[in-house]
């Protein structure tokens, strides 16, 4: 089958909804290079993807399915904004619903790797256009007029010569019997009426009056509430527990041991099921549990970085990529820049703590929750519960933030186990402390970067990374190959311009659950590699932007640098302030940032301004993009200046926002976002704004103070 | 049995008087717009008005609300048309949206007490509300816009 061809069998026709309806759920052969999941390297593995689900009932009501999670990144607005463009319907007239987890129906649904738009948009456009053409053809057939005289607009098909019209609902029955046409021409960008416009988000109203239903807001008749005391060391077991006091709490109904799968291992805890959240939390507090923490290492943060630093002294690691011969060039060089960067473990800490509702019955398990990967949950939970996949229904709610944490399957599985044991629908709530202390976390990483400046030219850049490989955690074993993500964040054109460049992973394993955290390895790689390039530029006595211009020969990179230079006033920057820059790639999008800092009268450094230029190729909603970059900067600020998860004797030492403090409104620097206009394929939006912030900030601080910061987090109050 | 008024409606609640108001509002009265974020008065997601003043309902005992007036996000306006709600929608403030009920309830007290707040006033009044998505820049703009909308509404009366 040709790429993107639509075959008749893939058009699903369903009747019974308002009499008759056209349901277009269309599989397309995915364009694998656009479906770049999680890491750049596994992009080719992405297979068949089905994109969207349009439902038109006989009254003309159009419903568009958002098949991805809405966790703030804007899928609830941008998915329908794409479909409606080619379908020719007005956004105000349509309904949007979340698709349940169903790989057969929707294909890939994981909201990760900033893939919602870039992984779907071409197919969403075709899906909208195909549906429109079928409806127009149906009208032409009904009227017995030439197709060319008919056109679609605002949910209607019009006959141009006479002005007569049908609404889509009057056409669905006929349209559903037609053979889907091939090779439908799509609109050009200039023809778009919706795409590219900063339309207001359709989820805003429900998020300003309390109507939006997040996972924790889901209620079912007869639902009970549960809280779980989990072993604070993930690999530990429950030795014994005493429920006497817990059972005395009014409202507590049942206390039992529970075990939930976390990829390839099981976490253990004791569940308290009660008639209210408060009773469950009181019961959890009253539990007495004895843990069995034998058989695994109880790690300390200091040891983690000590081991990483030691290994990087001698261990060449597993090579991922190499151009030229960095080692030979280094051995001959008169001077080698040789520096180490360190980045901390991070908690996702979404505002909505982890939670899940499950309702187990022998023939059917229903789940509702803030879930990033519904089809993974369906697959994992059905296996764990030994139920056929079709009997496990995973329903989506709004997510109060996700950032990667809510792509884990542990908490829906836990809720399912508890519901089964309790014999009722149950909502499991994780306290903030549970959310913060149980992980998973972004791994802490140490980098060693070596380089040579030869007659003002960067002739060598050698990078090694020592930190946990997330895939080892999720697969339960080491692949024996270098972490695919070792060079994530580093712009590809550098490989063509630096004579000797290499990336290697120095293997470091730890019993700490590790998971993607917004922008994944680019968030830490970006700090190390871009900080290093700034150090190299300084060594070469070159302006940081000019230095990059010399190595990023790619046209889009050149245009981005020009734009960043212009909007930030880089060439006319004042001498009293510090200016820094960084440019990173993440999920097929390049973002450059300039940060300006100054010293306040009280001696403290203030961030005066952040300019961001994003090249994400084809894009949908510039206002959502701006918001994502603003948010990425703030999340990057917390990660650079405040946040570090530390371990002592295998226990996480942070508990709540009092010892893992979030940036507040006064910490928010003004952020100005610019988007490049071009015809390239879409890149990611939700994450790529984060990686360049920390290295641009520390570069600005260097410019102001002469002090290089190579370890995160650093304290803005004392630099 | 504790009697309290929520959004103008009287409720009789049969619950532990020590239960935080948050859980009584959410689990018993059934209004879920008020959010749990930290349980320790650190994040402001649970902010409601108790007799017109902002309180963190996660650390406010139900007994303290006995016989009192509570307003939650659901009661901020009849039709999502409080100047703050209008401004929030106009400027697309919410991302994930989870903290926004609390942000709006804190901002509502600010705007009532200080109809023309400066950036510094906003930063001071909103410092107890965390947003992990980083919507602060828009919150600041939206409070200024709401202040303007409020002034216009007053002027036209």
Interface residues (C-beta under 8 A of the other chain):
Chain A: X71 X72 X73 X74 X200 X201 X203 X204 X205 X206 X207 X208 X209 X210 X211 X212 X213 X214 X216 X217 X219 X225 X250 X276 X277 X278 X279 X281 X349 X350 X351 X352 X353 X398 X399 X400 X401 X402 X403 X429 X431 X432 X623 X624 X627 X628 X630 X631 X632 X633 X634 X635 X656 X657 X658 X662 X663 X664 X665 X666 X667 X668 X670 X671
Chain B: X15 X16 X19 X20 X23 X26 X27 X28 X30 X31 X32 X33 X34 X35 X36 X37 X38 X39 X40 X42 X43 X45 X72 X73 X74 X76 X77 X80 X84 X85 X88 X89 X90 X92 X93 X94 X95 X96 X97 X98 X99 X100 X101 X104 X122 X123 X126 X127 X129 X130 X131 X132 X133 X134 X135 X136 X137 X138 X139 X140
